[in-house]
Amino acid sequence: MSTDASLTDKRRSRRRKAARPGEIVQAGIAEFAEHGFERARLDRIAAKAGIAKGTIYLYFSSKEALFAAAVEDHVTNVLEESESDLSGYDGPTDMLIRRIMRRAYGKMMTPENQALMRILMSESQRVPGLAEKYHELSIERGLAILEGVIQRGILRGEIAESPMTRCPHLLIAPAVFLAMHDMTFSKQVAI
């Protein structure tokens, strides 16, 4: 093998290694969506990711850690985009709210998100760390964004005191309801 080919193989191997945690997370999301948390198996996740089962433990200490990474991966980009909007958007607050809510609703209606929500609802009592981790990664951060948007609107005189300003959950509650409704009744009623 030539030196150039050897260097190319090493670079490709490094790129593959750098991508591996993300590939494992994506395989984990697929496995969790298909089988739920309790019945999800690391050997199937490894097979979907094209790795040996033991390789998972190089990146994740447990199935719970992999699930937390899957949740984080699934919600991080939406939250980062919304945080960026909050810090850099110059337009009216009502348009900012629409922009953030449109993104959140779109994400909540994905099959992957609904699978993660289903797992959290059904398995959080048996595996308490799941709900706490999701709350920390998604709910707390999302509410901080909503509170920031509301405060921005109040400071600019665009939003008056209301139940929404005291309870920002009200902004996202319809999306949560819609996702739960879709998960439960998608075969009976098309939304």
N, CA, C and O of each residue as an XYZ file, in Angstrom:
764
protein
N       0.855     -1.178      0.000
C       0.000      0.000      0.000
C       0.895      1.234      0.000
O       1.887      1.284      0.728
N       0.554      2.211     -0.800
C       1.368      3.417     -0.862
C       1.163      4.261      0.380
O       0.181      4.100      1.105
N       2.105      5.165      0.616
C       2.020      6.046      1.778
C       0.789      6.939      1.677
O       0.116      7.177      2.680
N       0.486      7.437      0.474
C      -0.690      8.296      0.290
C      -1.977      7.545      0.613
O      -2.870      8.088      1.264
N      -2.071      6.301      0.160
C      -3.267      5.503      0.430
C      -3.385      5.214      1.923
O      -4.485      5.218      2.476
N      -2.261      4.965      2.567
C      -2.257      4.695      4.000
C      -2.729      5.921      4.780
O      -3.516      5.802      5.719
N      -2.246      7.096      4.387
C      -2.682      8.336      5.055
C      -4.161      8.595      4.830
O      -4.860      9.037      5.742
N      -4.644      8.326      3.628
C      -6.063      8.515      3.326
C      -6.911      7.582      4.178
O      -7.941      7.996      4.709
N      -6.485      6.310      4.315
C      -7.217      5.360      5.157
C      -7.242      5.811      6.611
O      -8.266      5.678      7.281
N      -6.121      6.345      7.108
C      -6.064      6.820      8.493
C      -6.997      8.007      8.697
O      -7.703      8.084      9.703
N      -6.998      8.930      7.743
C      -7.905     10.094      7.849
C      -9.363      9.646      7.830
O     -10.178     10.127      8.616
N      -9.681      8.727      6.934
C     -11.043      8.205      6.831
C     -11.433      7.521      8.145
O     -12.554      7.684      8.629
N     -10.502      6.757      8.714
C     -10.754      6.076      9.979
C     -11.002      7.085     11.104
O     -11.890      6.882     11.932
N     -10.219      8.174     11.136
C     -10.418      9.212     12.159
C     -11.760      9.893     11.990
O     -12.461     10.144     12.970
N     -12.128     10.198     10.727
C     -13.438     10.817     10.485
C     -14.545      9.865     10.911
O     -15.524     10.288     11.527
N     -14.402      8.600     10.592
C     -15.404      7.599     10.974
C     -15.504      7.517     12.494
O     -16.602      7.448     13.046
N     -14.355      7.523     13.168
C     -14.349      7.449     14.629
C     -15.024      8.682     15.233
O     -15.752      8.568     16.219
N     -14.790      9.845     14.654
C     -15.406     11.072     15.152
C     -16.920     11.048     14.956
O     -17.662     11.619     15.756
N     -17.376     10.389     13.897
C     -18.808     10.322     13.615
C     -19.506      9.215     14.404
O     -20.733      9.196     14.500
N     -18.736      8.308     14.957
C     -19.308      7.120     15.591
C     -20.316      7.429     16.704
O     -21.384      6.816     16.719
N     -20.031      8.352     17.642
C     -21.049      8.608     18.682
C     -22.395      9.020     18.084
O     -23.444      8.572     18.547
N     -22.366      9.861     17.070
C     -23.609     10.275     16.418
C     -24.314      9.120     15.737
O     -25.542      9.036     15.760
N     -23.553      8.237     15.137
C     -24.139      7.060     14.492
C     -24.774      6.138     15.526
O     -25.844      5.576     15.291
N     -24.116      5.988     16.666
C     -24.668      5.158     17.741
C     -25.960      5.787     18.272
O     -26.942      5.086     18.515
N     -25.953      7.100     18.450
C     -27.150      7.799     18.933
C     -28.301      7.613     17.954
O     -29.422      7.325     18.371
N     -28.042      7.773     16.658
C     -29.105      7.609     15.662
C     -29.643      6.183     15.670
O     -30.852      5.973     15.572
N     -28.749      5.201     15.785
C     -29.178      3.806     15.874
C     -29.981      3.589     17.158
O     -30.956      2.837     17.165
N     -29.566      4.253     18.248
C     -30.294      4.163     19.513
C     -31.697      4.725     19.395
O     -32.654      4.121     19.879
N     -31.824      5.876     18.757
C     -33.159      6.475     18.575
C     -34.057      5.512     17.814
O     -35.211      5.308     18.190
N     -33.532      4.919     16.744
C     -34.325      3.968     15.957
C     -34.735      2.767     16.804
O     -35.882      2.324     16.744
N     -33.800      2.244     17.591
C     -34.093      1.083     18.445
C     -35.093      1.451     19.538
O     -36.034      0.696     19.787
N     -34.908      2.590     20.191
C     -35.841      3.011     21.238
C     -37.233      3.241     20.650
O     -38.237      2.891     21.271
N     -37.291      3.822     19.467
C     -38.578      4.083     18.826
C     -39.296      2.781     18.503
O     -40.515      2.685     18.649
N     -38.550      1.790     18.069
C     -39.151      0.527     17.664
C     -39.522     -0.367     18.845
O     -40.557     -1.033     18.815
N     -38.681     -0.389     19.891
C     -38.866     -1.371     20.962
C     -39.130     -0.779     22.341
O     -39.395     -1.532     23.278
N     -39.067      0.541     22.500
C     -39.195      1.134     23.819
C     -37.877      1.023     24.562
O     -36.940      0.373     24.097
N     -37.815      1.664     25.721
C     -36.549      1.689     26.454
C     -36.204      0.320     27.037
O     -35.096     -0.178     26.838
N     -37.136     -0.283     27.747
C     -36.855     -1.546     28.439
C     -36.488     -2.666     27.475
O     -35.584     -3.451     27.762
N     -37.169     -2.754     26.344
C     -36.910     -3.852     25.410
C     -35.817     -3.534     24.394
O     -35.407     -4.407     23.629
N     -35.349     -2.299     24.383
C     -34.245     -1.943     23.479
C     -33.016     -2.752     23.879
O     -32.736     -2.935     25.064
N     -32.295     -3.228     22.883
C     -31.110     -4.048     23.157
C     -29.884     -3.424     22.516
O     -29.906     -2.991     21.364
N     -28.816     -3.392     23.296
C     -27.576     -2.791     22.814
C     -26.980     -3.564     21.645
O     -26.327     -2.964     20.792
N     -27.184     -4.872     21.580
C     -26.642     -5.623     20.445
C     -27.333     -5.215     19.145
O     -26.690     -5.161     18.096
N     -28.641     -4.925     19.202
C     -29.333     -4.454     17.989
C     -28.893     -3.038     17.629
O     -28.753     -2.707     16.452
N     -28.677     -2.205     18.648
C     -28.182     -0.851     18.391
C     -26.819     -0.922     17.717
O     -26.562     -0.214     16.743
N     -25.953     -1.773     18.235
C     -24.620     -1.936     17.649
C     -24.723     -2.396     16.196
O     -24.023     -1.879     15.325
N     -25.594     -3.362     15.938
C     -25.756     -3.861     14.568
C     -26.239     -2.745     13.638
O     -25.750     -2.616     12.515
N     -27.192     -1.943     14.102
C     -27.692     -0.831     13.281
C     -26.606      0.201     13.015
O     -26.586      0.831     11.958
N     -25.698      0.373     13.981
C     -24.610      1.351     13.828
C     -23.408      0.753     13.098
O     -22.467      1.467     12.754
N     -23.445     -0.555     12.864
C     -22.347     -1.206     12.159
C     -21.082     -1.348     12.993
O     -19.969     -1.243     12.477
N     -21.265     -1.589     14.292
C     -20.133     -1.712     15.208
C     -20.329     -2.940     16.095
O     -21.395     -3.555     16.091
N     -19.304     -3.286     16.846
C     -19.421     -4.335     17.853
C     -20.125     -3.757     19.083
O     -20.000     -2.569     19.377
N     -20.861     -4.605     19.793
C     -21.604     -4.155     20.974
C     -20.697     -3.450     21.985
O     -21.082     -2.430     22.557
N     -19.507     -3.984     22.204
C     -18.589     -3.393     23.171
C     -18.170     -1.983     22.827
O     -17.794     -1.214     23.712
N     -18.228     -1.627     21.543
C     -17.847     -0.279     21.115
C     -18.777      0.770     21.720
O     -18.359      1.896     21.987
N     -20.019      0.404     21.931
C     -20.974      1.350     22.540
C     -20.425      1.848     23.868
O     -20.544      3.032     24.185
N     -19.824      0.951     24.649
C     -19.344      1.316     25.982
C     -18.116      2.226     25.942
O     -17.738      2.794     26.966
N     -17.494      2.370     24.779
C     -16.404      3.341     24.655
C     -16.946      4.770     24.688
O     -16.229      5.713     25.023
N     -18.221      4.910     24.336
C     -18.832      6.231     24.236
C     -19.942      6.471     25.260
O     -20.178      7.612     25.660
N     -20.621      5.413     25.683
C     -21.762      5.542     26.594
C     -21.642      4.485     27.686
O     -21.412      3.311     27.396
N     -21.795      4.899     28.936
C     -21.591      3.981     30.057
C     -22.738      3.000     30.248
O     -22.564      1.964     30.889
N     -23.919      3.316     29.696
C     -25.087      2.469     29.915
C     -26.159      2.784     28.877
O     -26.033      3.729     28.099
N     -27.206      1.980     28.882
C     -28.341      2.244     27.995
C     -28.990      3.571     28.379
O     -29.453      4.311     27.511
N     -29.024      3.878     29.688
C     -29.588      5.148     30.147
C     -28.777      6.330     29.603
O     -29.350      7.337     29.187
N     -27.452      6.207     29.606
C     -26.594      7.277     29.081
C     -26.809      7.450     27.583
O     -26.807      8.573     27.078
N     -26.992      6.349     26.878
C     -27.273      6.430     25.441
C     -28.626      7.080     25.195
O     -28.769      7.889     24.277
N     -29.626      6.733     26.010
C     -30.941      7.357     25.863
C     -30.853      8.855     26.124
O     -31.436      9.646     25.382
N     -30.135      9.253     27.164
C     -29.965     10.681     27.460
C     -29.292     11.384     26.291
O     -29.675     12.501     25.941
N     -28.301     10.753     25.685
C     -27.629     11.345     24.516
C     -28.592     11.447     23.345
O     -28.544     12.414     22.585
N     -29.470     10.455     23.191
C     -30.460     10.498     22.108
C     -31.422     11.658     22.317
O     -31.751     12.378     21.375
N     -31.873     11.836     23.557
C     -32.765     12.962     23.865
C     -32.046     14.274     23.588
O     -32.587     15.163     22.930
N     -30.826     14.387     24.092
C     -30.064     15.620     23.901
C     -29.848     15.910     22.421
O     -30.018     17.045     21.975
N     -29.476     14.887     21.665
C     -29.255     15.058     20.234
C     -30.532     15.510     19.541
O     -30.499     16.337     18.630
N     -31.649     14.961     19.982
C     -32.921     15.246     19.320
C     -33.418     16.667     19.582
O     -34.049     17.271     18.715
N     -33.140     17.202     20.768
C     -33.685     18.523     21.095
C     -32.675     19.659     20.966
O     -33.068     20.823     20.900
N     -31.390     19.344     20.929
C     -30.371     20.391     20.974
C     -30.464     21.379     19.828
O     -30.424     22.588     20.060
N     -30.587     20.895     18.582
C     -30.572     21.842     17.459
C     -31.761     22.791     17.486
O     -31.613     23.966     17.151
N     -32.934     22.310     17.877
C     -34.110     23.184     17.955
C     -33.894     24.240     19.022
O     -34.205     25.413     18.811
N     -33.360     23.832     20.171
C     -33.133     24.788     21.251
C     -32.035     25.779     20.884
O     -32.156     26.967     21.183
N     -30.976     25.316     20.249
C     -29.898     26.224     19.847
C     -30.396     27.251     18.842
O     -30.053     28.429     18.937
N     -31.204     26.814     17.881
C     -31.759     27.753     16.898
C     -32.660     28.774     17.582
O     -32.629     29.958     17.246
N     -33.452     28.324     18.528
C     -34.356     29.236     19.248
C     -33.572     30.205     20.124
O     -33.922     31.382     20.206
N     -32.515     29.725     20.782
C     -31.659     30.619     21.569
C     -30.995     31.655     20.679
O     -30.865     32.818     21.061
N     -30.581     31.239     19.513
C     -29.972     32.158     18.551
C     -30.989     33.208     18.103
O     -30.668     34.392     18.005
N     -32.215     32.764     17.832
C     -33.276     33.711     17.463
C     -33.504     34.729     18.579
O     -33.623     35.928     18.323
N     -33.562     34.242     19.813
C     -33.822     35.125     20.947
C     -32.745     36.192     21.072
O     -33.043     37.350     21.363
N     -31.503     35.806     20.855
C     -30.418     36.776     21.027
C     -30.212     37.678     19.810
O     -29.648     38.764     19.942
N     -30.656     37.251     18.639
C     -30.323     38.030     17.455
C     -31.487     38.543     16.627
O     -31.266     39.241     15.638
N     -32.716     38.222     16.997
C     -33.866     38.618     16.186
C     -34.274     40.042     16.536
O     -34.472     40.365     17.707
N     -34.400     40.891     15.527
C     -34.735     42.297     15.760
C     -36.205     42.631     15.521
O     -36.659     43.721     15.869
N     -36.941     41.708     14.936
C     -38.331     41.984     14.594
C     -39.250     41.970     15.797
O     -38.802     41.847     16.937
N     -40.550     42.097     15.531
C     -41.546     42.115     16.601
C     -41.585     40.787     17.366
O     -41.320     39.723     16.807
N     -41.915     40.873     18.631
C     -41.918     39.698     19.491
C     -42.947     38.670     19.054
O     -42.691     37.470     19.157
N     -44.106     39.106     18.567
C     -45.101     38.120     18.133
C     -44.566     37.274     16.976
O     -44.878     36.087     16.887
N     -43.773     37.865     16.099
C     -43.173     37.102     14.995
C     -42.095     36.152     15.520
O     -41.937     35.046     15.002
N     -41.361     36.576     16.536
C     -40.358     35.710     17.152
C     -41.035     34.507     17.803
O     -40.565     33.377     17.670
N     -42.132     34.752     18.502
C     -42.878     33.653     19.120
C     -43.364     32.687     18.044
O     -43.232     31.473     18.200
N     -43.917     33.202     16.968
C     -44.390     32.333     15.881
C     -43.246     31.489     15.313
O     -43.399     30.293     15.064
N     -42.128     32.121     15.120
C     -40.960     31.432     14.559
C     -40.501     30.279     15.475
O     -40.253     29.167     15.007
N     -40.396     30.557     16.754
C     -39.958     29.542     17.713
C     -41.004     28.441     17.850
O     -40.658     27.261     17.905
N     -42.269     28.813     17.904
C     -43.329     27.816     18.050
C     -43.443     26.944     16.801
O     -43.664     25.739     16.920
N     -43.301     27.512     15.627
C     -43.356     26.737     14.386
C     -42.271     25.651     14.399
O     -42.511     24.503     14.026
N     -41.095     26.041     14.830
C     -39.978     25.086     14.915
C     -40.278     24.006     15.954
O     -40.064     22.821     15.697
N     -40.769     24.408     17.120
C     -41.065     23.444     18.188
C     -42.173     22.485     17.768
O     -42.063     21.279     17.989
N     -43.240     23.010     17.162
C     -44.333     22.145     16.725
C     -43.830     21.157     15.684
O     -44.172     19.975     15.737
N     -43.033     21.620     14.748
C     -42.497     20.735     13.718
C     -41.692     19.601     14.315
O     -41.805     18.455     13.878
N     -40.882     19.911     15.308
C     -40.053     18.893     15.945
C     -40.903     17.922     16.757
O     -40.640     16.719     16.760
N     -41.920     18.437     17.444
C     -42.746     17.577     18.288
C     -43.555     16.575     17.483
O     -43.943     15.530     18.005
N     -43.810     16.879     16.232
C     -44.636     15.985     15.427
C     -43.824     14.922     14.695
O     -44.395     14.116     13.960
N     -42.507     14.902     14.878
C     -41.703     13.876     14.213
C     -41.887     12.535     14.916
O     -42.100     12.492     16.128
N     -41.806     11.453     14.167
C     -41.934     10.124     14.789
C     -40.872      9.877     15.861
O     -41.154      9.232     16.871
N     -39.664     10.379     15.656
C     -38.597     10.178     16.646
C     -38.937     10.861     17.962
O     -38.781     10.272     19.031
N     -39.399     12.097     17.884
C     -39.764     12.814     19.107
C     -40.918     12.125     19.810
O     -40.913     11.984     21.033
N     -41.894     11.702     19.047
C     -43.033     11.033     19.660
C     -42.614      9.720     20.311
O     -43.144      9.354     21.359
N     -41.677      9.015     19.706
C     -41.165      7.781     20.325
C     -40.467      8.097     21.640
O     -40.660      7.392     22.630
N     -39.657      9.152     21.655
C     -38.967      9.533     22.895
C     -39.971      9.961     23.961
O     -39.811      9.620     25.132
N     -41.008     10.709     23.566
C     -42.043     11.111     24.525
C     -42.782      9.893     25.075
O     -43.060      9.812     26.272
N     -43.094      8.958     24.196
C     -43.792      7.740     24.614
C     -42.956      6.972     25.648
O     -43.476      6.494     26.656
N     -41.669      6.867     25.378
C     -40.778      6.171     26.306
C     -40.742      6.894     27.643
O     -40.819      6.262     28.696
N     -40.626      8.206     27.605
C     -40.593      8.968     28.859
C     -41.865      8.778     29.664
O     -41.812      8.614     30.883
N     -43.009      8.799     28.989
C     -44.277      8.652     29.699
C     -44.455      7.252     30.261
O     -44.959      7.085     31.371
N     -44.048      6.253     29.504
C     -44.313      4.879     29.938
C     -43.240      4.309     30.853
O     -43.535      3.423     31.654
N     -42.012      4.788     30.760
C     -40.921      4.137     31.475
C     -40.304      5.000     32.578
O     -39.421      4.530     33.296
N     -40.746      6.243     32.727
C     -40.083      7.124     33.689
C     -40.234      6.656     35.132
O     -39.376      6.954     35.963
N     -41.294      5.935     35.445
C     -41.455      5.422     36.812
C     -40.477      4.294     37.103
O     -39.983      4.165     38.223
N     -40.197      3.474     36.089
C     -39.269      2.346     36.277
C     -37.819      2.786     36.201
O     -36.946      2.204     36.846
N     -37.568      3.822     35.404
C     -36.197      4.315     35.235
C     -36.232      5.821     35.511
O     -36.257      6.618     34.574
N     -36.233      6.217     36.791
C     -36.439      7.617     37.164
C     -35.456      8.594     36.513
O     -35.833      9.735     36.247
N     -34.256      8.204     36.257
C     -33.279      9.106     35.666
C     -33.667      9.602     34.289
O     -33.192     10.651     33.854
N     -34.532      8.859     33.586
C     -34.944      9.268     32.241
C     -35.677     10.600     32.266
O     -35.345     11.514     31.511
N     -36.677     10.705     33.138
C     -37.479     11.925     33.194
C     -36.652     13.113     33.664
O     -36.774     14.213     33.123
N     -35.813     12.894     34.667
C     -34.987     13.992     35.168
C     -34.058     14.519     34.086
O     -33.900     15.730     33.929
N     -33.445     13.607     33.341
C     -32.505     14.014     32.300
C     -33.234     14.766     31.192
O     -32.746     15.793     30.721
N     -34.398     14.270     30.770
C     -35.171     14.949     29.733
C     -35.595     16.336     30.210
O     -35.520     17.311     29.461
N     -36.039     16.412     31.459
C     -36.468     17.696     32.014
C     -35.318     18.696     31.993
O     -35.493     19.851     31.605
N     -34.146     18.242     32.411
C     -32.970     19.109     32.440
C     -32.554     19.549     31.030
O     -32.267     20.725     30.803
N     -32.524     18.610     30.092
C     -32.038     18.898     28.742
C     -33.033     19.669     27.895
O     -32.641     20.486     27.063
N     -34.302     19.418     28.098
C     -35.298     19.964     27.190
C     -36.239     20.963     27.850
O     -36.337     22.108     27.410
N     -36.922     20.542     28.886
C     -37.961     21.380     29.482
C     -37.378     22.646     30.102
O     -37.832     23.749     29.795
N     -36.381     22.501     30.971
C     -35.801     23.674     31.631
C     -35.224     24.655     30.612
O     -35.446     25.862     30.709
N     -34.503     24.142     29.662
C     -33.876     25.007     28.650
C     -34.934     25.659     27.761
O     -34.835     26.842     27.437
N     -35.946     24.882     27.368
C     -37.023     25.431     26.537
C     -37.816     26.501     27.267
O     -38.167     27.528     26.685
N     -38.103     26.259     28.559
C     -38.833     27.272     29.331
C     -38.004     28.537     29.515
O     -38.551     29.640     29.524
N     -36.698     28.391     29.660
C     -35.838     29.573     29.772
C     -35.926     30.412     28.501
O     -35.940     31.641     28.564
N     -35.985     29.754     27.357
C     -36.127     30.474     26.084
C     -37.465     31.194     26.043
O     -37.525     32.373     25.692
N     -38.537     30.498     26.399
C     -39.864     31.118     26.370
C     -39.949     32.287     27.344
O     -40.529     33.325     27.024
N     -39.371     32.120     28.535
C     -39.362     33.223     29.496
C     -38.578     34.410     28.939
O     -38.970     35.560     29.137
N     -37.486     34.138     28.251
C     -36.699     35.209     27.636
C     -37.480     35.948     26.568
O     -37.405     37.173     26.478
N     -38.229     35.214     25.758
C     -39.048     35.833     24.706
C     -40.124     36.704     25.347
O     -40.367     37.828     24.907
N     -40.762     36.180     26.381
C     -41.823     36.944     27.046
C     -41.252     38.206     27.690
O     -41.838     39.281     27.559
N     -40.134     38.093     28.372
C     -39.507     39.266     28.987
C     -39.121     40.295     27.927
O     -39.289     41.498     28.128
N     -38.605     39.814     26.804
C     -38.268     40.712     25.689
C     -39.511     41.486     25.248
O     -39.464     42.700     25.051
N     -40.627     40.761     25.097
C     -41.870     41.404     24.670
C     -42.391     42.396     25.692
O     -42.906     43.449     25.316
N     -42.269     42.086     26.974
C     -42.709     43.001     28.030
C     -41.846     44.255     28.023
O     -42.366     45.370     28.079
N     -40.518     44.075     27.954
C     -39.600     45.226     27.942
C     -39.827     46.135     26.743
O     -39.654     47.350     26.838
N     -40.211     45.550     25.621
C     -40.449     46.345     24.401
C     -41.879     46.890     24.342
O     -42.234     47.591     23.394
N     -42.697     46.574     25.345
C     -44.080     47.051     25.362
C     -44.974     46.317     24.378
O     -46.039     46.821     24.021
N     -44.565     45.142     23.935
C     -45.338     44.390     22.939
C     -46.208     43.304     23.572
O     -47.102     42.763     22.920
N     -45.949     42.988     24.829
C     -46.718     41.949     25.530
C     -47.145     42.522     26.875
O     -46.342     43.093     27.613
N     -48.434     42.354     27.174
C     -48.966     42.797     28.459
C     -49.008     41.611     29.418
O     -49.023     40.454     28.998
N     -49.026     41.921     30.707
C     -49.158     40.860     31.717
C     -50.401     40.031     31.410
O     -51.458     40.565     31.073
N     -50.249     38.721     31.534
C     -51.352     37.793     31.270
C     -50.986     36.447     31.891
O     -49.882     36.291     32.415
N     -51.889     35.480     31.840
C     -51.515     34.146     32.330
C     -50.276     33.586     31.610
O     -49.476     32.875     32.218
N     -50.121     33.901     30.334
C     -48.965     33.417     29.582
C     -47.658     33.975     30.138
O     -46.654     33.265     30.173
N     -47.655     35.222     30.568
C     -46.415     35.797     31.090
C     -46.040     35.181     32.431
O     -44.865     35.139     32.796
N     -47.041     34.704     33.161
C     -46.773     34.064     34.450
C     -46.519     32.562     34.309
O     -45.930     31.944     35.197
N     -46.957     31.984     33.208
C     -46.814     30.533     32.996
C     -46.493     30.265     31.526
O     -47.393     29.955     30.745
N     -45.220     30.381     31.141
C     -44.849     30.204     29.738
C     -45.145     28.802     29.189
O     -45.111     28.585     27.978
N     -45.438     27.849     30.094
C     -45.839     26.507     29.641
C     -47.029     26.593     28.685
O     -47.204     25.746     27.809
N     -47.851     27.646     28.875
C     -49.051     27.782     28.054
C     -48.720     27.923     26.566
O     -49.530     27.544     25.721
N     -47.561     28.452     26.239
C     -47.181     28.581     24.832
C     -46.931     27.229     24.176
O     -47.296     27.023     23.018
N     -46.326     26.328     24.893
C     -45.929     25.046     24.315
C     -46.961     23.949     24.571
O     -46.931     22.914     23.905
N     -47.870     24.154     25.520
C     -48.845     23.117     25.876
C     -49.647     22.604     24.681
O     -49.850     21.394     24.578
N     -50.112     23.463     23.774
C     -50.849     22.921     22.622
C     -50.008     21.976     21.758
O     -50.539     21.012     21.207
N     -48.718     22.238     21.636
C     -47.852     21.355     20.847
C     -47.710     20.008     21.531
O     -47.722     18.970     20.869
N     -47.577     20.015     22.843
C     -47.471     18.760     23.592
C     -48.765     17.973     23.447
O     -48.742     16.765     23.209
N     -49.899     18.661     23.592
C     -51.186     17.992     23.433
C     -51.326     17.413     22.027
O     -51.752     16.270     21.869
N     -50.974     18.186     21.016
C     -51.090     17.728     19.641
C     -50.226     16.485     19.396
O     -50.663     15.537     18.744
N     -48.998     16.500     19.923
C     -48.115     15.337     19.764
C     -48.709     14.115     20.460
O     -48.702     13.018     19.901
N     -49.222     14.301     21.679
C     -49.812     13.177     22.409
C     -51.068     12.670     21.699
O     -51.293     11.463     21.618
N     -51.872     13.578     21.194
C     -53.072     13.202     20.450
C     -52.687     12.402     19.215
O     -53.298     11.377     18.916
N     -51.679     12.871     18.504
C     -51.226     12.181     17.292
C     -50.687     10.790     17.626
O     -50.956      9.828     16.907
N     -49.926     10.687     18.719
C     -49.391      9.378     19.124
C     -50.511      8.398     19.448
O     -50.427      7.212     19.128
N     -51.556      8.905     20.084
C     -52.629      8.048     20.561
C     -53.656      7.731     19.483
O     -54.118      6.595     19.372
N     -54.011      8.738     18.688
C     -55.153      8.581     17.787
C     -54.816      8.723     16.305
O     -55.720      8.913     15.491
N     -53.561      8.638     15.941
C     -53.194      8.889     14.532
C     -53.894      7.939     13.570
O     -54.149      8.313     12.425
N     -54.211      6.729     13.996
C     -54.882      5.784     13.111
C     -56.386      6.073     12.988
O     -57.020      5.698     12.001
N     -56.947      6.746     14.006
C     -58.385      7.023     13.990
C     -58.724      8.354     13.347
O     -59.734      8.480     12.654
N     -57.861      9.368     13.583
C     -58.175     10.720     13.130
C     -56.936     11.326     12.494
O     -55.867     11.348     13.104
N     -57.074     11.807     11.294
C     -55.941     12.492     10.657
C     -55.977     13.949     11.046
O     -57.019     14.600     10.970
N     -54.819     14.466     11.470
C     -54.742     15.880     11.864
C     -54.114     16.656     10.741
O     -53.947     17.871     10.848
